[in-house]
Amino acid sequence: MIWVAVLLGVGCGPVLVGAADRWCPTPATWRDRWIGALVLAGALVLLVARPPLAPASPPVSAPGALARLGWTAAAVAHLPATVSDWSPIVTMCYFPLAGLGLVLARVDLAALRLPDALVLPAYPMVGLPLILVAPGGTPRALLAATACLLGYAALCATGGLGFGDVKLGGVLGLATGWVSWRAVAASVLIGLGCGAAHAVTRRLAGRPGPAPYGPAMLAGALAALAVPW
């Protein structure tokens, strides 16, 4: 399956980078296209080569005080720590997100924007396949998406992020939330680290101004999905 991932990345990467030209100020060069092929192939290989998750721990009884809050709180308390049915089919559900992530990273790096036409369709693109093949993670994924939306919206209100980053955060919360809460936290923290490193690198290279944060968020999510948290 690794060879399938490599062939998909090399074959689809240049096409996806070229498709991003619609939202970019300048067309992609052949160098851009082949960098995209390598990036996509690497992302798909990381997903395919990911070790399987350990079986989820059995649910524990909710404390009496929590149970009195109602069935919603009790259901949240019974969510398993991780989804245990990671399989090649589940892995393939993340392939469209990897391809879309390449397009989003290219657009954000070139134009400092994350268009709604790309971000909003990612919600059903990620959610619907996982609901069909791994429905057990749905409640946690929805909670993670909501938490990420609210958290990134708070940062956006301070001027630290754009609204496109907020919407992308919800998509990535949805994707990593299917795996575990630790994957969600890892995605956010690694993304923050990558974003800070990118901003410092740009400043040292004499390129002032805002740095795109979308690629860092996508890199954090990929790292979180590639490790069995």
N, C-alpha and C positions, 0 to 999 in steps of 0.2 A: 504493500500500500504506500510505502515511502516513495517508490518510483512513480506511482500515480500522482502523488502530491507534487513531486518535482516537475513532472511533465505538465500538470495543470498550471503550476506557477510560471514556468517558462513560456507556456503557450498563451496564457491569459494575461500575464502581467503587462506586456507591451500594449495589448489591446486596451486594457483598463486605463493605463496611463494616458493613452491617446484619447480615450473617451472623456477624460477629465478636462481636455482642452476647452470644452464648452464653457467652463467656469473660470478659466485661467487667462491672464492677460497676454501670455505668449504661448505658442504651441510647444509641445514636448519635443525635445531632440531625441535622436536615437540613443544617446547616452542615458537620458531620463527613462526611456522605455526599457532598456536592459537593466538599469538599476531597479526599476519596478518589477521586472521578471525575477531578479534575484531575491528581492524583498518578499514577494509573494510566495515564491518557492520555499524560502526559509520559514515563513510563517506557517505554511501548510505542513511542512515537515515537522515543525515543533508540535503542532497539534496532533499529527498522526503518531509521532514517537512518544507522546505523553504516556507515562506509566499509568496503569489502572488505579482507580481510587480504592482505598480500603473500604470494606463494607461499612455502611452507616451504623452507628450505634443504635440500640433499641430505644424507643421513646421512654421517657421517665414520667412518673406521675407529677402532675402540676401541683405546686403547693396550694394549701387550702385558700390562702389569701388571694392567690392568682386566679384560682378557679372561680372565686366569687365575682371576678370582673366580667365573667361571661364566656360564652363558648369561643369567641374570637381570640381572646387572650390565651385561653387554654390550647387552642389549635396552634397558635404561634409557639407556645412552649413545647409542643410535641413535635415540632419540625425536626427531622434528623439533621445532624451537623453537616452532612455531605450527601450528595446524590451518589448512590452506589452502582447504578446501572450504566456507567460510562462504557461505551462500546463504539465500534467503528461507525455505526449509524449515528450515534450522538456526535461523534467527531465531525462527520460530514455535515451536520447541521450548522457547524460554525464556519464552514468553507465560504458561504456567501458573505458572512461578516468580514472575513479576511480580505476578500476581493473588494468589497465596498470600503473597507478601511484603507486600502491602498489608494483608491480614488479620493477619499476624503483627505488623506495625508497630503497627496499631491496638490489638491485645491487649496488647502489651508497654508501650505508652505509657499505657494505661488501667489495667492490672492488674499490671505488672512481672512478667510470666511469658510463657513460650513453651511452650504445651502440646504434649505428645508427640503428641496426636491431630492436630496440624497439622504438626509438624516431621518426624516419622518418615515419613509418606507422601510427603514431598517428595523423599526419596532415589530411590525408583523413578519418581516423577513427572518428575524431572530426568534421571535416568540412562538409563532405558529408551528414550525417544525419541532421545536422542543416540547411544546404541549402535546404533540402527537406521539413522540417517541419516548419522552421522559416526563410524564405528567406529575410525578411526585415532587419535582422541584418547583412547580408553578407558584405556590404561595410565597415561598422564600424569594423567588425571582421578582415577583411583583412588589414585594416589600423592599427589596434591594433597589429596584428601579426608582421607587418613590423616594427612598432615603437619599439616593444619589441626586435625583432631581432637586430635592429641597436643599441639600448641602451645596451643590454647585450654584443654585439660584442665590443662596446667601452670599457666596463669593462674587457672583455677578453683580449683586446689588452694591457691593463695595467698589466696583470698577475693575476687579482683578481678572474677570473673565468676560467673554462675549456670550450672548444668548445661545449661539450655535453650540458652544462648549457645554452649556447646560443641557441642551437636548441630546447631545452625544453622550453625556454622562448618564442619562437615563437608559440609553441603549446598552451601554457597557455594564451598568448595574444589572440590567435584565440578563445579559449574557453570563456574567460572572456569578450572579445570584443563583443560577441554576446549579452551580457547582458547590459553593459553600459560602458562608459569611466570611471566612478567612480569605477566600479568593477575592471577594469584594473589597475587603480592607487592603489586601496586597495590591490590587489593581489601582486603587486610589493613591496609595503611598508610593508605589513605584512610578506612577504617572507624575506625581508631584516632584519626585527626585529627577526624573528625566526632563521635566519642564524647567526646573531650576538649572540643571546642567546645560540645557540648550540656551537658556537666556544668558547665562554667564559666558558661554562660548561665543554667542553673537556679540556680546558687549566687548569681549577681548579682541574680536576680529574687526572692531570698528564699525559695527552695524547697529546703531541705536534704533530705538523704536520698539513697539510691541513685538513679542515673539509668539508665533502660533503655538497654541497649547494642544490642539487636536492630535497631532502626531505623538506627543508625549502620553496623552491619555490612551491612545490606541496601543502604544508600546507597553504601557502598564497592564492593560487588559490581556494582551497576548502573553506576557510573562506570567500573569496569574492563571491563565487557562492552560499554560504549558507545564505547570507543576501541580502534582496531586496534593493540594492543601488538605 
